[in-house]
Amino acid sequence: MPRILPHALIALALAAAGAAPAGEDVAALIQRQSQAFSDASASNDVKTLARYLDDRVVFINENGDIATKADIVAPGPAGPVGVSNKLVQTDFHVEIHGNVAVTSFTDNATVRVGEQTLRPRFRSTEVWLDENGDWRMISSQTVALSDDPPAVALAPADLDQYVGTYRAAPAFTVVITRQGDRLFGATNGGKPLPLLAEVRDVLFTPGQPRVRKVFERDGRGQVIGFVSRREGHGLTFTKSR
């Protein structure tokens, strides 16, 4: 009876771990492994993360950080007591190109911190490579999906302070008007869009959660302009007198 060397046993075990159940096609296999990877990410199961990552993986997380496999599977500190995280994939789509599979999906997180619950969402694409029947992730990129913040109501006198024409350049203006208890902003004569207050002096347009108008005041407390801020970068608009 032929002997099986230890390294051969290991190879057989790994192949069996990644093998598809009877009747499972490649698309279903990739979806199952992708969800397992999301589960492992939420629970910091580094063994499973290592199992599905190719040694040459290029991984870009939602913060824009580029990570290697060693970075991802390195043991980290234990999470705080009373905090849990769960990731559920939706909108899953996969395209198979020979021995390469490209996926896109939404990771819906449920993060519980004591009695509080957060539900952030992330959009990801992954690339999986089949080498001898073993599908492993060779690339991943994730972006965080922004949601509108809760809005607060401002007093009519406060709303009036924002009304006016603001200019970033001679041909780049924003006109803010008030209609009843609502504010609207129009850029370069375009359609007026509603403006809501996140807090006093910070306004946003519903459906554009990446952008804030952060208002500036002079020493007398009068509004003199705003900074249109997105991803930490700002464009200054000065209020016309």
N, C-alpha and C positions, 0 to 999 in steps of 0.2 A: 504494500500500500504506500503510495507516494507521500512524502512528508510535505506539509504546508509550512513555509517559513513564517515567522512572526509578522514581517512586513506585509506578506501576502494576506494574512488574516486580517490585518488592519484595513487593507485596501478593500477586502470583501465586506467588512463591516460597514465602512463608509458608503460603499455602493448600495448596500442594502438599506441604509438609513435614508438615502436620497431617492430610492426607487419609488416609482409611482405604484399605488395600489392597482390591482387588476381592474382593467376597464377604464382607468383614469387617463385622459389625454394630456398632452403637454400643456395646453392652456390651463386646465384645471390644476395640474401639478404646480405650475408657476404661481397661480393665485393662492394655492394652499401654502406654498413656501413663503410667499410675500407676506401673507397675514401672520404666519408664524414668526417671521422676522419682526413685524410690527409689535406682536405680543412680547417678543424677547426685548425689544427696545424699551417698551413700557415698564417691564419688570426687571430690567438690567440683567437678563439671563445671558451672560457673556458666552457660555458654552454653545448655545443655539446661534448666537450672532456669529461666532467663529465658524460654525458648521456651514452657514450659508454664504459667507463672504469669501470671494476669491482673494488670494494673497496679493493680487495686483489692483484691487478695487480702488476706484476714484470716488470718494464719497463727499458730497457737499451738503451740509445740514441747513436748517432753516435760518441760521444766523450768518450763512455765507462762509462758514469755516470749512476748510478742506481737511479731511481726515483720512488716515491710512487704516488698514485693518488693525495694526497694532494699537493705534489710538482708540479704536472703537471697542476692542475686546480687553483693554487694560482694566483691571479691577478698580472700581471707584469706591468712594465712601458710601456707607449705608444711608439710605434715604431717611428723612425724618419720620418719627413715629406719628401715625395718624394721617399720613399722606398716601394716596393711591392714585394710580394712573392706568387707564385702559384705552387702547387704540382699536377702533373698528374701521375697516376699509369699506368705502362705497365707491360707486362710479368706476369700478375696476374694468380696465380694458387692456388687452394684450395683443400684440402683433408678433407672429412667429416668422423669422427670416432664417430658415435653415437651422443652424445651431445657435442662433441668437434670438432672444425674446425681449421685446421692449414693452414696458407696462406704463400705465398712467392710472392714478387713483387718488381718492381723497382719504386721508387719515382723520377720523373724527375722534378727538380725545375727550375723555371724561376724567377730570382731575378733581379729586376730593381732598380738601384740606380741612380737617375737622368737620364742622357743619357746613362749610362752604363748598360750592361746586363750580368749576370752570369748564367751559366746553370749547376750547380752541380747535381750529381746523387747519390742516396742512395738505398741500397738493404736491404729489411726488411723481417722478418718473424713475424707473429702474431698468437696468439692462442686465439680463442674465445670459450666461454662456454655458452651453452644453459641451462638456469634455468627457467622452466615454460614458454617456448616460448620467452624468452627475452635473446638475444645473446649479451654478453658483453666480452670485451677484458680482458684476464687474464694474458697475457704475450706478450711482444714485444721486439725485438732486431733489431737494425739497424747498418749497417756499411756504411761508406762513400766510394764511388767508386772513385778511383784516376784516373786522366787523365794526359797524358804527358804534360809538360809545353811547352810554345813556345821556340824554339831553336834560338840561335844567331850564326852568322858566325864569326869565328876567323881567324886571319891572319895566313899564313903558318908558320911564325916564332913562333907564339904562340902555334900552334899545335905541333911543334917539341919539345917543352919543356916538353910535357907530355909523349913522347915516352920513353919506358924503361920497366924494370922488377921491379915489386913491390912485397914485401913479407910480409905476416902477421905471418907466421910460416914456419919452414923449408919445409913443404910439402904443403904449401898454397900460391900460387903465382898468380899474374895477370900480363900478358904481354900486354902492349899497343903499337900498331903499327900504322903507318900512311900510307894510300894509297891515293895519290893525296891530295884532300882537306878534307879527311875523316879520322877519328880515329876509331880504333877497339880495343876491349879488349877481351882477352882469359884467362879463369880461369883454371889453372892446365892443360894446353895443350888442352883445349876443343875448340869448334868452336868459332872463333872470332865473336863478336857481335858489331854492330855499337855503337859509343859513340857520343853524341851530347852535345853541351854546352848550359846550361841554362843561365849562365853568365860566365865570365872569372873565371877559377879555380873551376867551379862546372859542372860536367859532369853527364849525365844520359844515360841509354840504353832505346830506344823506346820500349814501352810495359811493362816497369818495373818502373812506376812512383813513387813507394814508396821508391826507392833507389836512393841515390846521391853519387857521388864520389867528396868529398870536398878536394881539393889539398892544401898542405902546402908548404911554401917556407922558405928558410933560410934568414939570414940578407942580403945576396947579391941578393936576389930575385930568387934564383934557386929552382926548384921544388925538394923537398926531400921526398915526399910521399903523401898519401891521406888517408882520413878517409871515409870508406864505411858506410854511415849513413842511418838508417831506423827507423822510429818512434822515433827519438831522441836518438837512441843508435848507437854507432860507433865502428867500427873495424879498427884499424890503420894498414896501409900497408907502409913499408919503401922502398924507391927506392934504388935499387942496384947501386953501383958506378962502 
